[in-house]
Amino acid sequence: MKKVSIVLLSVWLATFILAGSPASVFAQKVLKLGETHPQDYPTTKGDYEFARLVKERSNGKMVIEVYHSKQLGEEKAVIEQVQLGAIDFTRVSISPVSAFVRDLDAFQLPYLYRDAAHMWKVLNGPIGQEIFKKLETSNFIGLGWFEAGSRNFYTKKQVKTVVDLKGMKIRVQQAPLMVGLVEALGAVATPLAFGEVYSALQTGVIDGAENNWPSYLSTSHYEVAKFFITDEHTRVPEIMIASKKVFDKLSKEEQTIIKKAMQDAQPYQIKLWNEFEKVAEKTVREKGNTITEVTSQEKQKFMDAMKPLYDKQPPEIIAVVNKIRAVK
């Protein structure tokens, strides 16, 4: 009798545990986020803050796992997997996403924003929301934006002027607009995956590339391209996108939690970015790399060289440009 009672008690306890345990254990949704940058990069830390807020606000019912350092693949491949629903989220530059929403070409045009504050008013305002709506037709959900600073050229030989770039092979992101930007400066645009840039610089396949201070340091590109020019030709923000196929299966409450978490992670990432940008510049200078500061007169020459690129843009892109410039 005692044995029977013990067995019944065990069954009852097991049933109680399974039925009464927190949903976070037995109904937990685990979602994957693809990230190209290393674990300690400001953008990746922004991903982790986003994931933390989602887990906290869903009481553990949703867990976002961040796969940093290209563990899930290069940007283009991950974007395609997000579109198919095989990967749930990815944080990427807007350049490859422009293949799906042409209006994003306008966001990347050189010397478009007056400063960072102007860019954020555009991204967090009605213009940014319009982009999110257009992303849905390609099976993406736009969740928010991250800071990526201004982009500059770095090369294997010193560049002081626009003329110095002529004929140089410069790596660009795999986006037509970035190709056009480099070609407008008289250089030879060479599209390459981000992970291939170091070896291409090292072996002479390319003469230079362009990116921001933190990426110049974190990728170790400063080791093989020791000359950096502060031309600040573009501000290309980052975007967090979700798979619409996955997102549509979530409850309204879960969708709200995710969107608000990304919104609240943004200022955290911007703060980290601004801090790291200063550290990256200081570190590179201390390593003895040659930094060429662009004068206002020379920067105007860079800006003037962009006129043919703007002239090539279709009316719908120029319409977006005009809306961006009108934001005060």
Backbone bond lengths (Angstrom), bond angles and torsions (degrees), N, CA, C in turn:
res aa  C-N    CA-C-N  psi(-1)  N-CA   C-N-CA  omega(-1)  CA-C   N-CA-C  phi
1 M - - - 1.472 - - 1.514 110.86 -
2 K 1.358 113.39 -42.37 1.458 118.18 -179.84 1.525 110.54 -61.90
3 K 1.365 115.47 -40.38 1.467 119.94 -179.36 1.531 110.83 -63.70
4 V 1.328 115.64 -41.13 1.470 120.42 178.92 1.517 110.45 -62.27
5 S 1.330 115.85 -41.84 1.471 120.62 -179.94 1.523 111.04 -62.93
6 I 1.309 114.48 -42.23 1.475 118.91 179.75 1.523 110.94 -63.17
7 V 1.350 115.33 -43.34 1.468 119.83 178.85 1.520 110.55 -61.48
8 L 1.352 116.12 -46.27 1.469 120.58 -179.94 1.522 111.23 -62.15
9 L 1.341 114.91 -40.00 1.466 119.35 178.49 1.518 111.03 -63.59
10 S 1.320 116.80 -40.71 1.466 121.44 179.37 1.519 111.33 -63.22
11 V 1.351 114.63 -43.27 1.466 119.53 178.72 1.517 110.34 -63.12
12 W 1.339 115.56 -43.10 1.471 120.58 -179.54 1.527 111.10 -62.26
13 L 1.335 116.49 -43.99 1.464 120.90 179.69 1.526 111.31 -63.11
14 A 1.331 116.29 -42.94 1.466 120.57 -179.96 1.524 110.22 -62.61
15 T 1.344 115.03 -42.31 1.469 119.42 178.99 1.518 110.96 -64.04
16 F 1.337 116.43 -40.98 1.460 122.00 -179.87 1.526 110.66 -63.16
17 I 1.317 115.54 -44.92 1.474 120.34 -178.46 1.515 110.60 -63.00
18 L 1.340 115.97 -45.47 1.463 119.56 -178.36 1.523 112.13 -67.55
19 A 1.315 116.68 -38.51 1.466 120.94 -176.23 1.512 111.76 -81.79
20 G 1.343 116.30 -34.22 1.457 118.55 -172.06 1.507 115.08 -104.45
21 S 1.312 117.92 -0.08 1.466 120.20 -178.74 1.515 110.32 -72.28
22 P 1.338 116.88 157.65 1.465 121.01 -178.81 1.518 111.88 -58.81
23 A 1.329 115.82 142.92 1.476 120.80 179.99 1.504 111.58 -63.30
24 S 1.367 115.94 -22.46 1.464 119.24 -178.45 1.515 111.98 -63.31
25 V 1.388 116.04 -23.60 1.466 119.15 -179.35 1.520 110.69 -85.63
26 F 1.351 117.06 -44.03 1.452 120.41 -169.73 1.524 114.34 -105.03
27 A 1.339 117.65 -11.49 1.466 119.97 178.62 1.520 110.00 -127.95
28 Q 1.303 115.56 29.83 1.461 120.86 -176.71 1.524 110.82 -74.50
29 K 1.328 116.20 134.18 1.462 121.86 176.30 1.525 108.33 -100.23
30 V 1.308 115.53 117.81 1.460 121.10 179.73 1.525 108.26 -102.99
31 L 1.322 116.18 121.62 1.461 122.68 -175.22 1.524 110.17 -118.47
32 K 1.326 116.48 145.52 1.462 121.60 -176.61 1.523 111.74 -103.74
33 L 1.329 116.21 137.66 1.463 122.49 177.78 1.523 108.88 -123.45
34 G 1.326 116.84 120.47 1.462 121.59 179.84 1.522 111.44 -90.48
35 E 1.326 116.25 132.50 1.470 122.83 -178.42 1.526 109.18 -137.92
36 T 1.331 117.46 135.76 1.467 120.63 -178.69 1.530 112.78 -86.71
37 H 1.314 117.10 -26.97 1.467 120.48 -174.34 1.525 112.39 -78.86
38 P 1.345 117.49 161.81 1.463 120.69 178.53 1.535 112.25 -67.01
39 Q 1.317 115.45 169.16 1.462 121.33 -173.27 1.524 113.22 -63.73
40 D 1.335 117.64 -32.41 1.460 120.05 -175.22 1.528 113.23 -95.63
41 Y 1.336 117.46 9.64 1.465 122.01 -178.72 1.535 109.31 -76.96
42 P 1.340 118.53 145.27 1.470 120.51 -178.11 1.524 114.51 -53.66
43 T 1.329 116.30 -38.15 1.462 119.65 -179.60 1.531 110.60 -67.93
44 T 1.322 116.69 -41.64 1.463 120.52 178.29 1.524 110.58 -64.82
45 K 1.315 116.24 -38.12 1.468 120.12 176.81 1.530 109.89 -64.39
46 G 1.331 116.28 -33.75 1.459 120.06 174.00 1.518 111.05 -63.86
47 D 1.347 116.78 -38.63 1.471 121.54 175.84 1.527 110.28 -59.64
48 Y 1.345 115.19 -45.15 1.464 119.60 -178.09 1.527 111.47 -65.52
49 E 1.320 117.02 -35.90 1.460 119.93 177.21 1.525 110.41 -66.12
50 F 1.321 116.41 -42.07 1.464 122.30 175.21 1.533 109.77 -57.24
51 A 1.336 116.07 -48.00 1.471 121.16 179.90 1.524 111.40 -63.23
52 R 1.331 116.54 -40.41 1.469 120.71 -179.97 1.526 111.27 -61.80
53 L 1.330 115.41 -45.43 1.463 120.23 -178.68 1.530 111.45 -64.82
54 V 1.329 116.54 -39.22 1.465 120.15 178.79 1.531 110.31 -63.26
55 K 1.309 116.59 -46.11 1.475 120.10 -180.00 1.522 111.12 -63.55
56 E 1.327 116.04 -44.72 1.473 120.94 -178.21 1.526 111.61 -63.59
57 R 1.326 116.62 -45.22 1.460 121.01 -174.11 1.534 113.11 -79.60
58 S 1.323 115.92 -16.69 1.472 119.17 175.69 1.525 111.13 -98.19
59 N 1.358 115.33 7.32 1.480 120.40 -177.55 1.521 111.48 56.63
60 G 1.308 115.80 37.07 1.459 120.58 176.40 1.507 115.49 82.03
61 K 1.330 117.38 3.04 1.468 119.89 -178.74 1.525 112.02 -75.95
62 M 1.337 116.19 -24.47 1.468 120.47 175.74 1.523 108.68 -122.07
63 V 1.316 115.56 129.27 1.463 121.75 178.46 1.527 108.34 -125.75
64 I 1.321 115.94 123.91 1.467 120.79 177.64 1.526 108.35 -103.52
65 E 1.312 116.12 119.47 1.467 121.94 177.50 1.520 108.96 -94.72
66 V 1.327 116.32 123.82 1.469 122.17 -178.09 1.526 109.32 -92.83
67 Y 1.327 116.02 119.37 1.470 122.00 177.03 1.523 107.83 -103.61
68 H 1.333 115.13 95.07 1.460 120.96 -176.09 1.530 111.56 -84.81
69 S 1.317 115.57 178.57 1.480 122.72 172.57 1.534 113.92 56.48
70 K 1.336 116.19 36.66 1.477 121.96 176.56 1.529 112.97 62.26
71 Q 1.324 118.07 27.34 1.470 120.52 -179.88 1.532 112.08 -60.70
72 L 1.330 116.32 -29.17 1.473 119.91 179.59 1.526 112.19 -98.60
73 G 1.358 116.48 0.64 1.461 119.99 178.37 1.521 113.21 122.41
74 E 1.333 115.36 175.12 1.460 121.59 177.12 1.534 109.60 -71.77
75 E 1.329 115.45 163.41 1.463 121.49 -174.24 1.527 113.81 -50.17
76 K 1.318 116.69 -51.59 1.469 120.49 -174.59 1.532 110.86 -59.66
77 A 1.326 116.56 -45.80 1.469 120.82 -178.99 1.528 111.42 -65.22
78 V 1.326 116.59 -39.55 1.466 120.41 -179.54 1.524 110.92 -67.33
79 I 1.336 116.31 -41.08 1.470 120.55 178.10 1.534 110.04 -57.37
80 E 1.325 116.15 -43.62 1.466 120.51 180.00 1.527 111.00 -63.86
81 Q 1.339 116.64 -37.05 1.462 120.79 179.16 1.531 111.36 -70.47
82 V 1.324 116.29 -34.28 1.465 120.32 175.53 1.529 109.57 -66.12
83 Q 1.309 116.63 -41.06 1.470 120.92 179.01 1.529 110.81 -60.22
84 L 1.328 116.33 -37.01 1.465 121.64 -179.19 1.529 113.08 -81.25
85 G 1.341 115.98 -15.71 1.458 119.70 -178.42 1.514 114.02 92.26
86 A 1.334 118.10 6.40 1.465 121.89 179.86 1.531 111.23 -78.49
87 I 1.336 116.51 -28.29 1.465 123.42 173.42 1.529 106.02 -122.29
88 D 1.317 117.14 141.07 1.461 120.69 -170.79 1.533 114.41 -84.15
89 F 1.338 116.61 -41.26 1.467 121.36 -179.11 1.522 109.77 -139.54
90 T 1.320 115.56 157.14 1.457 119.67 165.97 1.520 109.33 -151.27
91 R 1.318 114.01 146.34 1.459 121.30 173.69 1.527 106.02 -104.93
92 V 1.321 117.34 117.86 1.461 120.66 -177.15 1.521 110.55 -138.48
93 S 1.321 115.19 166.37 1.455 120.64 170.05 1.531 107.35 -68.07
94 I 1.326 116.57 153.65 1.468 118.30 179.37 1.524 112.04 -73.73
95 S 1.330 117.91 -13.75 1.475 120.05 -176.65 1.526 112.84 -57.18
96 P 1.340 120.24 -54.65 1.467 118.62 179.56 1.531 113.48 -68.84
97 V 1.331 117.24 -23.38 1.465 120.50 179.53 1.537 110.59 -73.97
98 S 1.332 116.18 -19.85 1.472 120.26 179.64 1.532 111.70 -64.05
99 A 1.326 116.89 -17.08 1.467 119.99 176.45 1.531 110.67 -66.09
100 F 1.336 116.78 -21.13 1.462 121.61 -178.87 1.532 112.31 -101.61
101 V 1.334 116.34 -31.45 1.469 121.34 178.05 1.519 107.74 -129.43
102 R 1.313 116.07 102.34 1.466 120.74 -174.68 1.527 113.43 -61.43
103 D 1.330 117.21 -26.54 1.466 119.78 179.31 1.524 112.29 -57.81
104 L 1.336 116.54 -24.94 1.469 119.80 179.54 1.522 112.23 -66.16
105 D 1.336 117.52 -18.52 1.462 119.90 173.74 1.518 110.42 -60.44
106 A 1.324 116.31 -36.93 1.463 120.44 179.95 1.521 110.47 -62.76
107 F 1.338 116.83 -38.67 1.464 121.55 -177.65 1.526 112.44 -64.61
108 Q 1.325 116.56 -20.02 1.462 120.85 -174.68 1.523 113.93 -103.61
109 L 1.308 116.57 -3.41 1.465 118.55 -177.52 1.526 110.67 -60.21
110 P 1.318 116.79 142.49 1.471 120.36 -174.78 1.525 113.69 -66.08
111 Y 1.317 113.86 144.72 1.463 122.41 175.57 1.527 111.84 53.33
112 L 1.330 115.80 40.11 1.461 121.73 -177.86 1.530 112.08 -86.62
113 Y 1.340 115.34 -46.02 1.464 119.70 -175.95 1.524 111.16 -88.38
114 R 1.303 116.01 143.50 1.464 120.49 177.82 1.528 110.57 -68.34
115 D 1.323 115.70 -37.95 1.470 122.54 178.95 1.523 108.27 -168.29
116 A 1.337 116.24 -176.62 1.470 120.37 -178.21 1.529 111.60 -63.61
117 A 1.330 117.05 -38.15 1.468 120.60 -179.56 1.524 111.15 -61.10
118 H 1.332 116.02 -39.75 1.470 120.77 177.64 1.525 109.99 -62.52
119 M 1.332 116.94 -44.73 1.463 120.96 -179.49 1.527 111.06 -59.86
120 W 1.333 116.94 -43.28 1.462 119.43 -177.61 1.525 112.60 -68.37
121 K 1.309 117.21 -32.43 1.465 119.64 175.18 1.524 110.55 -64.21
122 V 1.324 115.86 -36.41 1.465 120.72 178.42 1.527 110.60 -69.51
123 L 1.327 116.60 -49.93 1.463 120.93 -175.09 1.523 112.64 -65.72
124 N 1.320 116.71 -41.89 1.462 120.33 -176.03 1.526 113.45 -88.75
125 G 1.307 116.10 3.38 1.458 120.61 -179.63 1.515 112.92 -105.48
126 P 1.331 116.78 -162.85 1.471 122.02 -176.96 1.527 113.98 -58.59
127 I 1.334 117.77 -33.94 1.467 120.07 -178.81 1.527 110.15 -65.26
128 G 1.331 116.98 -42.81 1.463 120.77 177.51 1.511 111.76 -63.45
129 Q 1.331 117.14 -38.21 1.463 120.86 179.26 1.534 111.62 -66.27
130 E 1.318 116.40 -34.15 1.469 120.55 177.28 1.526 110.71 -62.50
131 I 1.329 115.90 -38.00 1.467 120.26 177.71 1.526 110.07 -63.03
132 F 1.319 116.34 -43.41 1.466 120.24 179.95 1.529 111.05 -59.01
133 K 1.313 116.77 -41.72 1.474 120.50 179.80 1.528 110.93 -63.41
134 K 1.333 116.55 -40.03 1.464 120.43 -178.56 1.529 111.74 -70.97
135 L 1.328 116.90 -28.31 1.463 120.46 178.44 1.531 111.82 -63.76
136 E 1.318 116.78 -29.67 1.465 120.54 -175.97 1.521 112.60 -62.78
137 T 1.317 117.40 -28.92 1.474 119.85 179.62 1.533 111.52 -68.19
138 S 1.341 116.62 -17.20 1.472 121.18 177.44 1.528 111.90 -105.92
139 N 1.334 115.93 18.30 1.467 122.16 177.92 1.523 114.29 69.46
140 F 1.340 116.31 33.24 1.458 121.45 174.31 1.525 109.25 -121.56
141 I 1.314 115.80 152.59 1.459 122.06 169.88 1.524 107.30 -116.60
142 G 1.310 116.94 120.81 1.459 120.58 176.29 1.518 109.56 -80.29
143 L 1.326 116.65 124.87 1.471 120.68 -176.49 1.516 113.10 -104.88
144 G 1.334 117.48 -30.98 1.454 118.87 -177.78 1.511 111.81 168.62
145 W 1.338 114.33 -176.88 1.457 121.54 -172.53 1.525 111.01 -126.81
146 F 1.325 115.74 149.51 1.463 122.07 174.04 1.528 109.61 -123.85
147 E 1.313 114.47 157.82 1.462 121.91 179.84 1.530 110.59 -78.13
148 A 1.325 115.89 141.36 1.467 120.13 175.49 1.524 111.12 -135.85
149 G 1.322 116.76 10.76 1.461 120.60 175.92 1.510 113.71 67.42
150 S 1.320 114.83 -168.41 1.461 120.65 176.59 1.522 109.25 -97.39
151 R 1.318 115.98 150.91 1.457 121.46 -177.44 1.527 110.30 -101.93
152 N 1.327 114.54 143.14 1.460 122.01 -177.71 1.527 109.44 -136.79
153 F 1.317 116.60 163.44 1.465 120.84 177.65 1.524 110.56 -88.63
154 Y 1.331 115.58 143.16 1.464 120.36 169.30 1.527 107.48 -135.16
155 T 1.313 115.59 140.50 1.461 120.83 -167.13 1.530 112.72 -141.63
156 K 1.333 114.79 170.49 1.465 120.45 -179.69 1.521 111.97 -85.55
157 K 1.337 116.26 -18.58 1.457 120.52 171.80 1.521 107.91 -130.05
158 Q 1.320 116.21 154.21 1.460 119.42 -171.50 1.528 113.46 -65.55
159 V 1.318 114.39 137.10 1.461 122.60 174.79 1.526 107.27 -118.42
160 K 1.317 115.42 122.40 1.468 120.17 179.33 1.521 112.40 -111.96
161 T 1.345 115.51 -24.96 1.460 120.46 -175.89 1.529 110.61 -136.80
162 V 1.308 116.27 170.52 1.460 121.55 175.17 1.523 110.50 -58.32
163 V 1.307 116.06 -40.71 1.475 121.73 -177.76 1.524 111.42 -59.40
164 D 1.329 116.69 -34.43 1.467 120.77 -178.20 1.532 113.15 -64.80
165 L 1.309 116.67 -22.21 1.464 120.44 -179.28 1.521 112.80 -79.15
166 K 1.304 117.19 -15.17 1.470 120.91 -174.46 1.530 111.41 -57.57
167 G 1.327 115.26 127.14 1.462 121.55 176.81 1.515 115.06 81.82
168 M 1.321 118.48 -7.26 1.464 120.60 -179.18 1.527 110.28 -77.14
169 K 1.318 116.62 141.86 1.471 122.04 178.56 1.540 108.08 -86.97
170 I 1.323 115.45 111.10 1.460 121.27 -175.32 1.521 110.46 -114.10
171 R 1.337 116.25 125.92 1.460 120.35 176.33 1.521 110.08 -68.20
172 V 1.319 115.62 135.93 1.459 120.90 174.57 1.526 109.28 -130.22
173 Q 1.310 116.07 162.25 1.459 120.80 173.19 1.517 108.95 -64.60
174 Q 1.324 115.23 158.69 1.462 120.54 -176.26 1.530 110.24 -79.53
175 A 1.345 115.47 67.41 1.460 123.02 -178.71 1.528 108.58 -144.97
176 P 1.332 118.07 131.73 1.472 121.75 -176.22 1.522 114.23 -54.52
177 L 1.323 117.59 -37.04 1.461 120.05 -177.93 1.520 111.83 -64.23
178 M 1.323 116.53 -40.08 1.464 119.86 -179.92 1.521 110.67 -68.06
179 V 1.323 115.68 -33.38 1.472 120.13 174.28 1.529 109.34 -62.52
180 G 1.333 116.36 -46.33 1.452 120.89 -179.77 1.513 113.00 -62.93
181 L 1.331 116.80 -36.65 1.473 121.24 179.03 1.526 110.84 -60.90
182 V 1.333 115.67 -49.55 1.471 120.22 -177.80 1.527 110.88 -66.78
183 E 1.325 115.97 -40.13 1.468 119.08 179.74 1.531 111.78 -65.81
184 A 1.321 117.35 -31.96 1.470 121.22 178.05 1.527 111.57 -64.76
185 L 1.332 116.34 -22.38 1.458 121.11 178.35 1.522 112.25 -92.17
186 G 1.342 116.49 3.12 1.463 120.53 177.88 1.513 114.31 86.50
187 A 1.340 116.64 5.18 1.465 120.07 179.33 1.527 109.95 -93.22
188 V 1.329 116.09 171.15 1.459 121.71 179.93 1.517 108.27 -101.01
189 A 1.331 116.63 111.73 1.461 121.00 -178.71 1.524 110.64 -73.05
190 T 1.335 116.08 130.83 1.460 121.49 -178.82 1.522 109.34 -127.79
191 P 1.334 118.53 94.78 1.469 120.61 179.34 1.528 111.01 -66.58
192 L 1.328 115.47 129.44 1.463 121.60 178.77 1.514 109.28 -144.98
193 A 1.324 117.00 151.42 1.459 120.84 172.64 1.524 108.44 -65.69
194 F 1.332 116.14 147.77 1.462 121.81 -175.54 1.527 111.79 -55.59
195 G 1.326 116.53 -40.59 1.453 120.69 -176.86 1.521 115.15 -69.83
196 E 1.328 117.18 -11.03 1.469 120.86 -177.88 1.526 113.09 -97.29
197 V 1.333 116.82 -4.71 1.467 120.22 -171.15 1.528 112.89 -66.77
198 Y 1.326 117.56 -42.80 1.472 119.91 -176.72 1.525 111.43 -58.18
199 S 1.338 116.26 -51.81 1.472 119.24 -177.92 1.521 111.21 -66.30
200 A 1.344 117.00 -33.55 1.467 120.05 178.99 1.527 111.00 -66.70
201 L 1.309 117.31 -37.56 1.465 121.11 175.17 1.531 110.23 -68.26
202 Q 1.309 114.52 -43.21 1.465 120.90 -177.35 1.522 112.19 -62.36
203 T 1.325 116.66 -39.74 1.468 121.21 -176.30 1.528 113.88 -92.38
204 G 1.324 116.82 -5.02 1.463 119.67 178.27 1.516 114.49 85.93
205 V 1.324 116.86 10.02 1.472 119.92 175.47 1.526 109.39 -61.35
206 I 1.336 115.53 -36.42 1.472 121.34 174.52 1.527 109.19 -127.09
207 D 1.330 115.26 159.16 1.469 121.29 179.79 1.521 112.33 -98.55
208 G 1.329 115.97 -13.94 1.455 118.56 -178.11 1.516 110.82 -175.47
209 A 1.318 114.77 -179.94 1.463 121.48 178.53 1.522 107.33 -150.44
210 E 1.315 116.26 -174.06 1.467 119.31 177.50 1.518 108.97 -145.35
211 N 1.332 114.42 137.54 1.457 119.83 179.91 1.526 108.40 -172.19
212 N 1.329 116.26 -170.66 1.452 121.02 -179.47 1.531 111.39 -94.08
213 W 1.318 116.66 172.85 1.467 121.34 -179.23 1.530 112.67 -58.21
214 P 1.343 119.44 -50.93 1.472 118.78 -178.20 1.527 114.04 -58.93
215 S 1.342 116.90 -40.41 1.468 119.28 -180.00 1.527 111.12 -69.43
216 Y 1.304 116.30 -37.32 1.476 121.34 177.32 1.525 110.24 -56.81
217 L 1.339 115.88 -39.21 1.463 120.41 179.14 1.521 112.03 -80.21
218 S 1.330 118.19 -51.72 1.461 121.35 -170.81 1.524 113.53 -65.81
219 T 1.330 117.12 -27.88 1.465 121.34 178.95 1.525 112.67 -85.12
220 S 1.347 115.11 -8.07 1.478 121.91 -174.62 1.522 112.32 66.59
221 H 1.332 117.98 18.01 1.465 120.21 176.90 1.525 111.19 -62.09
222 Y 1.330 116.29 -24.58 1.469 120.48 178.93 1.532 111.36 -62.00
223 E 1.335 117.59 -21.51 1.461 121.37 -179.94 1.524 112.01 -72.76
224 V 1.330 117.05 -30.79 1.470 120.91 -174.26 1.534 112.79 -115.39
225 A 1.328 117.05 -1.64 1.471 122.14 174.85 1.520 105.50 -140.96
226 K 1.312 116.06 89.65 1.469 121.81 -166.49 1.527 114.56 -86.78
227 F 1.340 116.90 2.80 1.467 119.90 -178.73 1.533 110.29 -116.88
228 F 1.308 115.94 128.27 1.466 122.64 -174.62 1.528 108.08 -127.45
229 I 1.336 116.77 131.03 1.461 120.44 178.85 1.530 109.47 -119.63
230 T 1.317 116.80 129.02 1.470 121.45 -173.82 1.536 111.12 -86.78
231 D 1.318 115.66 63.99 1.474 119.48 -179.50 1.525 112.77 -81.63
232 E 1.361 116.16 -20.39 1.471 122.34 177.06 1.532 111.82 48.85
233 H 1.336 115.62 52.50 1.466 119.37 -172.82 1.524 114.63 -70.72
234 T 1.329 117.68 -29.99 1.469 118.45 178.55 1.514 111.58 -144.91
235 R 1.317 114.51 158.31 1.463 122.72 166.07 1.525 105.08 -118.71
236 V 1.307 115.76 107.40 1.469 120.43 -177.39 1.522 108.00 -112.06
237 P 1.327 117.60 101.94 1.461 119.55 -176.70 1.523 112.84 -69.50
238 E 1.314 114.99 165.36 1.457 122.22 175.69 1.532 108.22 -97.32
239 I 1.310 116.88 155.65 1.460 120.94 179.14 1.524 109.79 -132.48
240 M 1.319 115.66 141.94 1.463 120.80 173.31 1.526 106.91 -101.98
241 I 1.318 115.76 121.11 1.461 119.74 179.04 1.522 110.24 -120.94
242 A 1.319 114.53 148.94 1.467 121.70 176.68 1.518 108.82 -116.46
243 S 1.312 116.16 157.88 1.452 121.07 174.37 1.530 108.61 -74.26
244 K 1.317 116.98 124.18 1.467 120.24 178.85 1.530 110.45 -63.61
245 K 1.329 116.06 -34.09 1.465 119.90 179.65 1.526 111.06 -61.82
246 V 1.314 115.67 -37.62 1.465 120.88 178.89 1.529 110.24 -78.60
247 F 1.315 115.51 -46.14 1.467 121.45 -175.19 1.520 112.25 -60.76
248 D 1.323 116.48 -39.29 1.470 120.66 -178.40 1.534 112.56 -66.24
249 K 1.327 117.07 -19.33 1.469 120.77 179.14 1.526 112.70 -85.68
250 L 1.333 116.45 -10.01 1.461 120.75 178.89 1.522 109.95 -81.73
251 S 1.307 115.95 157.00 1.463 120.18 176.76 1.528 109.20 -72.36
252 K 1.322 116.88 162.67 1.468 121.22 178.38 1.525 110.41 -59.43
253 E 1.320 116.22 -38.58 1.463 120.78 179.05 1.525 110.63 -63.30
254 E 1.333 116.65 -43.78 1.469 120.50 179.56 1.524 111.09 -65.53
255 Q 1.323 116.85 -40.55 1.463 120.81 177.99 1.527 110.92 -61.43
256 T 1.326 116.22 -42.23 1.470 121.31 179.42 1.523 110.98 -63.84
257 I 1.320 116.38 -42.16 1.465 120.88 179.13 1.528 110.37 -60.20
258 I 1.327 116.44 -45.40 1.466 121.15 -178.49 1.531 111.30 -64.15
259 K 1.319 116.77 -46.02 1.469 120.17 -178.74 1.527 111.55 -64.12
260 K 1.331 116.19 -42.92 1.472 119.88 -179.55 1.521 110.91 -68.89
261 A 1.324 117.56 -36.08 1.463 121.18 179.12 1.525 110.65 -62.92
262 M 1.334 116.34 -41.68 1.465 119.51 178.41 1.532 110.45 -66.43
263 Q 1.304 116.51 -41.13 1.464 120.96 178.16 1.531 110.81 -59.52
264 D 1.333 116.47 -41.96 1.462 121.03 -177.87 1.526 113.02 -78.66
265 A 1.333 117.62 -20.61 1.470 120.93 177.15 1.522 111.13 -77.84
266 Q 1.329 116.80 -20.98 1.467 120.68 -175.09 1.531 113.82 -59.32
267 P 1.351 120.35 -53.14 1.467 119.02 -179.60 1.523 113.27 -61.68
268 Y 1.338 116.12 -32.09 1.468 120.79 176.80 1.525 110.07 -62.60
269 Q 1.344 116.53 -46.54 1.461 120.81 -179.71 1.520 111.37 -66.31
270 I 1.325 117.83 -40.37 1.464 121.39 179.59 1.531 110.39 -61.12
271 K 1.329 116.31 -43.48 1.471 121.21 178.79 1.532 110.75 -60.44
272 L 1.332 115.79 -48.21 1.463 119.98 179.00 1.517 111.20 -61.65
273 W 1.344 115.52 -39.73 1.458 120.08 -178.88 1.526 110.84 -61.68
274 N 1.320 115.99 -50.59 1.466 120.44 -177.17 1.524 111.64 -60.75
275 E 1.324 115.82 -37.12 1.470 120.34 178.29 1.520 110.99 -68.00
276 F 1.340 115.51 -44.93 1.465 119.43 -177.02 1.527 111.63 -70.94
277 E 1.322 116.49 -32.39 1.458 120.08 178.52 1.526 110.62 -58.87
278 K 1.326 115.60 -42.62 1.468 120.31 178.34 1.528 111.10 -65.78
279 V 1.328 116.12 -42.39 1.470 120.95 179.12 1.528 110.15 -64.16
280 A 1.335 116.99 -42.54 1.469 120.95 -178.77 1.522 111.17 -62.91
281 E 1.311 116.66 -45.76 1.469 119.98 179.26 1.526 110.72 -62.17
282 K 1.317 116.58 -45.00 1.471 121.05 -179.85 1.531 110.52 -61.57
283 T 1.334 116.52 -43.28 1.466 121.28 -178.36 1.526 111.53 -63.54
284 V 1.331 116.16 -45.76 1.462 120.64 -179.01 1.528 110.80 -63.83
285 R 1.318 116.23 -41.96 1.471 119.66 178.10 1.525 110.85 -61.92
286 E 1.331 116.14 -41.05 1.471 120.38 -179.47 1.519 112.03 -67.49
287 K 1.331 117.43 -24.62 1.465 120.98 178.74 1.532 112.03 -79.48
288 G 1.330 115.47 -2.66 1.455 119.70 174.15 1.511 115.89 92.29
289 N 1.325 118.49 8.52 1.457 120.45 177.59 1.526 110.40 -67.91
290 T 1.314 116.11 151.60 1.458 121.48 -178.49 1.526 109.77 -89.38
291 I 1.327 115.94 119.39 1.461 122.09 -179.17 1.527 108.70 -109.81
292 T 1.317 116.20 120.14 1.472 121.19 179.53 1.524 108.95 -101.92
293 E 1.326 115.42 115.70 1.464 120.64 177.90 1.530 108.38 -82.38
294 V 1.316 116.46 130.39 1.462 120.98 -178.78 1.532 109.52 -86.49
295 T 1.308 115.67 127.40 1.460 120.10 177.43 1.530 109.32 -73.96
296 S 1.315 116.96 162.69 1.467 120.43 179.33 1.528 110.91 -62.41
297 Q 1.340 115.96 -34.37 1.472 119.64 179.04 1.529 110.89 -67.08
298 E 1.328 116.68 -42.34 1.467 119.97 -179.36 1.522 110.34 -72.01
299 K 1.333 117.21 -35.78 1.460 119.71 177.79 1.526 110.09 -62.36
300 Q 1.307 117.23 -35.57 1.459 120.48 178.06 1.520 110.48 -62.03
301 K 1.340 116.71 -34.11 1.467 120.41 177.89 1.535 110.34 -67.56
302 F 1.330 115.96 -38.12 1.463 119.68 175.07 1.529 109.63 -61.69
303 M 1.317 115.45 -44.48 1.460 120.45 -178.97 1.530 111.46 -64.90
304 D 1.318 116.48 -41.43 1.468 120.93 179.30 1.528 111.02 -63.00
305 A 1.338 116.46 -34.64 1.466 120.90 -179.53 1.527 112.00 -66.39
306 M 1.321 116.76 -17.17 1.462 121.17 -177.75 1.533 113.41 -84.14
307 K 1.317 117.63 -8.45 1.470 120.51 -177.11 1.533 112.67 -56.36
308 P 1.339 119.38 -46.15 1.477 119.24 178.15 1.529 113.02 -59.97
309 L 1.348 116.33 -33.59 1.460 120.34 179.15 1.535 109.97 -66.94
310 Y 1.318 116.69 -43.03 1.466 120.65 177.73 1.528 110.21 -65.52
311 D 1.317 115.81 -38.75 1.472 120.09 -178.88 1.524 112.09 -64.23
312 K 1.343 116.46 -26.65 1.470 120.80 -179.02 1.524 112.74 -80.07
313 Q 1.314 117.18 -13.87 1.461 120.09 -174.56 1.530 111.05 -72.04
314 P 1.321 117.34 139.60 1.467 121.08 179.21 1.533 110.48 -67.54
315 P 1.313 117.29 160.09 1.471 121.64 -177.63 1.531 113.98 -53.85
316 E 1.347 117.50 -37.23 1.463 119.28 -177.82 1.532 112.34 -66.65
317 I 1.349 116.44 -31.73 1.466 120.06 177.43 1.522 109.96 -73.43
318 I 1.308 116.86 -42.64 1.466 120.94 178.68 1.527 110.58 -63.36
319 A 1.327 116.39 -33.08 1.469 120.13 176.83 1.531 110.27 -62.01
320 V 1.338 116.60 -41.06 1.469 120.62 177.97 1.529 109.82 -68.00
321 V 1.322 116.69 -41.60 1.467 121.62 177.76 1.527 110.30 -56.33
322 N 1.311 116.27 -45.44 1.468 120.38 -179.04 1.526 111.25 -64.41
323 K 1.336 116.78 -36.79 1.469 120.16 177.84 1.526 110.39 -66.65
324 I 1.340 115.97 -39.58 1.465 120.61 179.43 1.524 110.22 -65.36
325 R 1.312 117.02 -44.85 1.457 120.65 -179.25 1.526 112.53 -66.55
326 A 1.321 116.19 -24.22 1.474 120.12 -178.92 1.532 112.48 -79.89
327 V 1.339 117.08 -12.26 1.471 120.43 179.62 1.518 109.72 -71.99
328 K 1.287 116.74 124.15 1.471 121.48 -177.87 1.530 111.34 -104.89
